[in-house]
Amino acid sequence: MSENKVDAVVIGAGPVGLACALEIQRQGLTVAVVDKGALVNSIVGYPTQMEFFSTPELLEIGGYPFPMASYKPHREDALDYYQRVAATEKLNLRLYEKVIGLRGQVGDFVVETTKGEIAARTVVVATGFFDVPNKMGIPGEDLPHVNHYYKEPYAHANQDVVVVGAKNSSAKAALALTRAGARVTLVVRGPAVADTVKYWIRPDLINRIAEGRITAYFNTSIDAITHHTVAVTTPEGPRILAADYVYALTGYQPDYSLLIDALALPLDENDAAKPPIFDTTTHETARPGVYVAGTVCGGLATSRWFIENGRHHAQLIAAALALKTQPQIA
């Protein structure tokens, strides 16, 4: 175990986790940021050259400007921005280190990781939701040519590719794959392309379907995946679709094994989304001394919080931690 106890351990080195860490540090407190992957690991996993829906000022943290020549930043712009903020603030980053347990109580926690232990007075959980895909629960889902994450289209030229889903990520993937020379089939559980697809993407997808460049099956469920096919049930009956590759872009959820098993956070069972129970004024959970920030606050309702609104949790938490920890270290 580290001999030095930090005032806070922030779990998650995404934009909201970094915002929490820098705001806590600005209160004169010591903080360590732990992440099982890279710095802003979720953004690293986003599609190449993905364009954010938000404008730069809505992604800013810590008051650092996000200068852009274009209207909306891309994945690579955000990676550079957040790295520069972390470096400028000299944040204590412990990357590729997974949290596996938490023992103790407020003022005297021990955060257990795959690389050792960290003594801490408080803990902030800002782990997002991108690391755990919603599984379809069908035979063949774990085959090597089935992927819950889309990166770029170029490897799929002249291939039959099945894309599952009809929200923003599925729509953008289907369009990019088509333009890169793939034969795309879109499988949608609902009756149409979702109304929540961004206004400049949805007409493009609908028009590509109408002209026949993308084949789409609506009100359709997937029954099984083999090495070269996908079996589906359509309103007209069962069909077998050719599939050299499958992108099952069915959404993601928080890591409940971390929240429940490792951190022992009580959940709100009266909410269908099962978010952690927390005080909305301080973001302290029902486990005293443990706080939540960002998307994880919404549980399964991953659209409740984004970088844009979740980053403001950092100031609430930092103020609460200053009150809680400073008397102990005075």
QUIPEPE-V962793 format. One record per run of one state. SS is the DSSP state (alpha for helix, beta for strand, coil for the rest). FROM is the first residue (numbers start at 1). TO is the last residue. Records with the same first field share a line. If there is no record, write none. Layout:
BEGIN
SS->FROM-TO / FROM-TO
END
This chain:
BEGIN
coil->1-5 / 12-14 / 27-30 / 35-40 / 45-50 / 59-71 / 89-91 / 95-98 / 106-107 / 114-115 / 126-131 / 134-138 / 140-145 / 148-153 / 157-159 / 165-167 / 180-182 / 188-198 / 211-213 / 218-220 / 226-228 / 235-236 / 243-244 / 249-251 / 254-255 / 263-266 / 268-275 / 277-277 / 279-283 / 286-289 / 293-293 / 299-306 / 311-312 / 330-330
beta->6-11 / 31-34 / 51-55 / 72-74 / 92-94 / 99-105 / 108-113 / 116-125 / 132-133 / 139-139 / 146-147 / 160-164 / 183-187 / 214-217 / 221-225 / 229-234 / 237-242 / 245-248 / 252-253 / 267-267 / 276-276 / 278-278 / 284-285 / 290-292
alpha->15-26 / 41-44 / 56-58 / 75-88 / 154-156 / 168-179 / 199-210 / 256-262 / 294-298 / 307-310 / 313-329
END
